[in-house]
Amino acid sequence: MSQIAPSELIINNRGAVYHLNLRPEELANTIITVGDPDRVAELSKHFDHIEGKFNHREFITHTGTVGNKRISVVSTGIGPDNIDIVLNELDALVNIDFETRTIKPQLSKLTIIRVGTSGSLQADIPVDSFVASTHGMGLDNLLNFYRHTNNDEEKFILREFVAHTQLTSSTTSPYIASAGTSVLKHFVDGFHHGITVTAPGFYGPQGRVLRLGLSNPDLVDQFTGFRYGNHRITNFEMETSAIYGLGRLLGHQCLSLNAIVANRVKKEFSKDGAAAVEKLIVKTLETLTSI
């Protein structure tokens, strides 16, 4: 098996993968990702024991245990470009031998759960509620740089989405990826389920207007009105589709959990988004330690 060149997989002088600054033994097989680096400590404060803290740039990791469950919390920063770094390096930590720079013959599967904030695209999904994403619909183009295929359901949803929104290749080439079913099934009670749209920005790509005009001013209404069978678009954010797409290609089980801090239909914003996130953190950890 050919070696992976030093320019392609960068390992620092302490034997850690470059961006995350983690060695393989410093990562748990159950991982919670958060966009905000400050949110790592908000999660790890619930750990019974913290065995290590690691950081480099916006990437902060705390690894520890809750009961008998070993968990790593990793901050990704905002956006699908950062997810490309994080998912590839998490996979490298468990599936590439750093000594030989070769892919291991037996591959490991990670459980990766995003805990973040999001904006609702449905009037009946209020602020401070929770969404578990069944699919990630990507407007960011990241997965289009990788070889990927869709199952029949995903193909149908994607085809209807493009027909409904009339998004053209001059704007984006949307893609879709599904949640990991073995982890999604544990996050049903207390969660809305639906398609999460991942945008490559916060303002124009999510239909917000400040001083710049939009190429598609009806974007939010188009997403709110989309239906395919029992599927509808529940929310907007900036990481889910990249996590789902790369996670599935790499063989990991991924799920995105969202505390709704804004309702784009009702034009409302949470009065205490931090409290909603804290409730989601507690609920997530309680569920993870029970499975």
C-alpha positions as CSV (number, residue, x, y, z in Angstrom):
1,M,0.0,0.0,0.0
2,S,1.4,3.4,-1.0
3,Q,2.4,5.9,1.6
4,I,0.6,9.2,2.1
5,A,3.0,12.0,1.5
6,P,4.0,14.5,4.2
7,S,2.5,17.3,2.1
8,E,-0.9,15.5,2.0
9,L,-1.2,14.4,5.7
10,I,0.7,16.9,7.9
11,I,1.9,15.5,11.2
12,N,3.5,17.9,13.7
13,N,6.6,17.3,15.8
14,R,4.6,15.8,18.6
15,G,3.1,13.2,16.3
16,A,-0.3,15.0,16.1
17,V,-2.4,15.7,13.0
18,Y,-1.7,19.3,12.0
19,H,-4.9,21.3,12.4
20,L,-6.6,19.5,15.3
21,N,-3.2,19.0,17.1
22,L,-4.4,15.5,18.2
23,R,-2.6,12.2,18.4
24,P,-4.6,9.0,17.8
25,E,-4.8,8.0,21.4
26,E,-6.2,11.4,22.4
27,L,-9.4,11.0,20.5
28,A,-12.5,9.1,21.6
29,N,-14.7,7.1,19.2
30,T,-17.7,9.2,20.2
31,I,-17.3,12.8,19.1
32,I,-19.4,15.9,19.6
33,T,-18.6,18.8,17.3
34,V,-19.4,22.4,18.1
35,G,-18.9,25.4,16.0
36,D,-18.0,27.8,18.8
37,P,-14.6,27.1,20.5
38,D,-16.0,28.5,23.8
39,R,-18.8,25.9,23.7
40,V,-16.2,23.0,24.2
41,A,-15.9,24.0,27.8
42,E,-19.6,24.3,28.2
43,L,-19.9,20.6,27.2
44,S,-16.9,19.3,29.0
45,K,-18.0,20.8,32.3
46,H,-20.5,18.0,32.4
47,F,-17.7,15.4,32.1
48,D,-17.0,13.3,35.2
49,H,-13.3,13.3,34.2
50,I,-11.3,15.3,31.6
51,E,-8.2,13.4,30.5
52,G,-6.8,16.0,28.1
53,K,-7.2,19.4,26.5
54,F,-5.7,20.2,23.1
55,N,-5.9,23.3,20.9
56,H,-4.6,24.8,17.7
57,R,-6.2,27.9,16.0
58,E,-10.0,27.6,16.3
59,F,-9.8,23.9,16.9
60,I,-10.1,23.0,20.6
61,T,-10.6,19.4,21.8
62,H,-11.5,18.1,25.3
63,T,-11.5,14.4,25.8
64,G,-13.0,12.8,28.9
65,T,-15.7,10.5,30.2
66,V,-19.3,10.8,31.3
67,G,-20.0,7.6,33.3
68,N,-18.4,4.8,31.2
69,K,-18.7,6.7,27.9
70,R,-15.5,8.2,26.6
71,I,-16.2,11.4,24.5
72,S,-14.2,14.0,22.7
73,V,-15.7,17.5,22.1
74,V,-14.1,19.2,19.1
75,S,-14.7,22.8,17.9
76,T,-14.9,23.2,14.2
77,G,-15.4,26.9,13.7
78,I,-18.0,28.1,11.3
79,G,-18.6,26.7,7.8
80,P,-18.2,23.7,5.5
81,D,-14.6,24.6,4.7
82,N,-13.6,23.9,8.3
83,I,-15.7,20.7,8.3
84,D,-13.6,19.5,5.4
85,I,-10.5,19.8,7.7
86,V,-12.1,18.4,10.8
87,L,-13.8,15.3,9.3
88,N,-10.8,14.3,7.2
89,E,-8.5,14.7,10.2
90,L,-10.8,12.9,12.6
91,D,-10.9,10.0,10.2
92,A,-7.1,10.1,9.7
93,L,-6.6,9.7,13.5
94,V,-8.4,6.4,13.5
95,N,-7.9,5.0,10.1
96,I,-4.4,5.9,9.0
97,D,-1.2,4.5,10.7
98,F,0.8,7.6,11.5
99,E,4.1,5.6,11.7
100,T,3.8,4.1,8.2
101,R,1.5,6.7,6.6
102,T,-0.7,4.0,5.2
103,I,-4.4,3.3,5.5
104,K,-5.1,0.6,8.1
105,P,-6.4,-2.7,6.9
106,Q,-9.3,-2.7,9.4
107,L,-11.2,0.6,9.4
108,S,-12.9,2.1,12.5
109,K,-16.3,3.8,12.6
110,L,-16.8,7.0,14.6
111,T,-20.0,8.4,16.0
112,I,-20.0,12.1,15.3
113,I,-22.7,14.4,16.6
114,R,-22.9,18.1,15.9
115,V,-24.5,20.2,18.7
116,G,-25.2,23.7,17.3
117,T,-27.6,26.5,16.8
118,S,-29.8,27.1,13.8
119,G,-32.7,29.1,12.3
120,S,-36.1,27.5,11.8
121,L,-37.7,27.7,8.4
122,Q,-41.2,26.6,9.6
123,A,-43.7,28.5,11.7
124,D,-44.5,25.5,13.8
125,I,-40.8,25.0,14.9
126,P,-40.4,27.7,17.5
127,V,-37.3,29.2,19.0
128,D,-35.7,27.2,21.8
129,S,-37.0,23.9,20.3
130,F,-34.7,21.2,19.0
131,V,-34.2,19.7,15.5
132,A,-32.5,16.4,14.6
133,S,-31.6,16.6,10.9
134,T,-32.7,13.6,8.8
135,H,-30.8,15.0,5.8
136,G,-28.3,17.8,5.0
137,M,-29.0,19.7,1.8
138,G,-25.8,21.4,0.8
139,L,-25.6,24.7,-1.0
140,D,-21.9,24.9,-0.3
141,N,-20.5,22.7,-3.1
142,L,-18.0,20.9,-0.8
143,L,-19.1,17.4,-1.5
144,N,-19.0,18.1,-5.2
145,F,-15.2,17.9,-4.9
146,Y,-15.4,14.2,-3.9
147,R,-16.7,11.2,-5.7
148,H,-20.1,10.4,-4.2
149,T,-23.4,8.7,-5.0
150,N,-26.9,9.0,-3.6
151,N,-29.6,6.4,-2.8
152,D,-32.9,6.6,-4.7
153,E,-34.7,8.6,-1.9
154,E,-31.9,11.2,-1.9
155,K,-32.0,11.4,-5.7
156,F,-35.7,12.1,-5.7
157,I,-35.5,14.7,-2.9
158,L,-32.6,16.5,-4.6
159,R,-34.3,16.5,-8.0
160,E,-37.5,17.9,-6.5
161,F,-35.6,20.5,-4.5
162,V,-33.8,21.8,-7.6
163,A,-37.0,21.9,-9.6
164,H,-38.8,23.7,-6.7
165,T,-36.1,26.3,-6.0
166,Q,-34.8,26.7,-9.6
167,L,-31.3,27.1,-8.2
168,T,-28.9,27.3,-11.1
169,S,-25.3,26.2,-11.5
170,S,-24.3,29.8,-11.5
171,T,-25.3,29.9,-7.9
172,T,-24.7,26.4,-6.6
173,S,-25.0,22.7,-7.5
174,P,-26.9,21.4,-4.5
175,Y,-26.1,18.0,-2.9
176,I,-27.8,15.9,-0.3
177,A,-26.6,13.4,2.4
178,S,-28.5,11.5,5.1
179,A,-28.0,11.2,8.8
180,G,-26.6,8.0,10.3
181,T,-29.6,5.9,11.0
182,S,-28.1,4.0,13.9
183,V,-27.6,7.2,15.9
184,L,-30.7,9.2,14.6
185,K,-33.1,6.6,16.0
186,H,-32.0,7.5,19.6
187,F,-32.9,11.2,19.1
188,V,-36.6,11.2,18.5
189,D,-38.5,12.3,21.7
190,G,-38.3,16.1,22.0
191,F,-36.9,16.6,18.5
192,H,-38.4,17.9,15.3
193,H,-37.1,16.0,12.3
194,G,-36.5,17.3,8.8
195,I,-34.1,18.4,6.1
196,T,-31.4,21.0,7.2
197,V,-30.1,23.3,4.5
198,T,-26.4,24.1,4.8
199,A,-25.4,27.5,3.4
200,P,-21.9,28.8,2.6
201,G,-22.6,32.0,4.4
202,F,-24.8,33.7,7.0
203,Y,-26.2,36.7,5.2
204,G,-26.9,36.5,1.4
205,P,-26.7,32.7,1.2
206,Q,-29.4,32.5,4.0
207,G,-31.6,35.2,2.4
208,R,-30.7,38.0,4.8
209,V,-30.6,41.5,3.5
210,L,-28.5,44.3,5.0
211,R,-27.1,46.6,2.3
212,L,-26.6,44.1,-0.6
213,G,-29.4,43.0,-2.9
214,L,-29.9,39.2,-3.4
215,S,-29.9,37.2,-6.6
216,N,-32.8,35.2,-5.2
217,P,-34.9,37.3,-2.8
218,D,-37.5,34.6,-2.4
219,L,-35.0,32.0,-1.1
220,V,-36.4,31.6,2.4
221,D,-40.0,31.3,1.1
222,Q,-38.9,28.7,-1.4
223,F,-37.3,26.6,1.2
224,T,-40.2,26.9,3.6
225,G,-42.6,25.8,0.9
226,F,-40.7,22.7,-0.2
227,R,-42.3,19.3,0.3
228,Y,-41.4,15.9,-1.0
229,G,-43.6,13.2,0.6
230,N,-43.2,13.5,4.3
231,H,-40.0,15.5,3.9
232,R,-39.7,19.2,4.4
233,I,-37.0,21.7,5.1
234,T,-36.9,22.5,8.8
235,N,-33.9,24.8,9.3
236,F,-30.8,26.6,8.0
237,E,-27.2,26.5,9.2
238,M,-23.6,26.1,8.0
239,E,-22.1,22.7,8.7
240,T,-24.6,19.8,8.6
241,S,-24.5,18.7,4.9
242,A,-20.7,18.7,5.0
243,I,-20.6,16.5,8.1
244,Y,-23.2,14.1,6.7
245,G,-21.6,13.9,3.2
246,L,-18.0,13.4,4.3
247,G,-19.0,11.3,7.3
248,R,-20.9,8.8,5.1
249,L,-18.1,8.7,2.5
250,L,-15.7,7.9,5.3
251,G,-18.0,5.3,6.9
252,H,-18.9,7.1,10.1
253,Q,-22.3,7.6,11.8
254,C,-23.2,11.3,11.9
255,L,-26.0,13.3,13.3
256,S,-26.7,17.1,13.5
257,L,-28.7,18.4,16.5
258,N,-29.8,22.0,16.5
259,A,-31.1,24.4,19.1
260,I,-33.4,26.8,17.3
261,V,-32.4,30.3,18.2
262,A,-34.2,32.1,15.3
263,N,-37.5,31.6,13.5
264,R,-37.1,33.1,10.0
265,V,-40.8,32.8,9.2
266,K,-42.0,34.6,12.3
267,K,-38.9,36.9,12.4
268,E,-38.3,35.9,16.0
269,F,-35.0,35.4,17.9
270,S,-34.5,33.5,21.2
271,K,-34.4,35.6,24.3
272,D,-31.9,33.1,25.9
273,G,-30.2,31.1,23.2
274,A,-27.5,30.0,25.7
275,A,-30.1,28.3,27.9
276,A,-31.5,26.5,24.9
277,V,-28.0,25.2,24.0
278,E,-27.4,24.1,27.5
279,K,-30.6,22.1,27.5
280,L,-29.6,20.5,24.2
281,I,-26.1,19.7,25.6
282,V,-27.6,17.9,28.7
283,K,-30.1,16.0,26.6
284,T,-27.4,14.9,24.1
285,L,-25.1,13.7,26.9
286,E,-27.9,11.8,28.7
287,T,-28.9,10.1,25.4
288,L,-25.3,9.2,24.5
289,T,-24.5,7.7,27.8
290,S,-27.6,5.5,27.6
291,I,-26.7,3.9,24.2
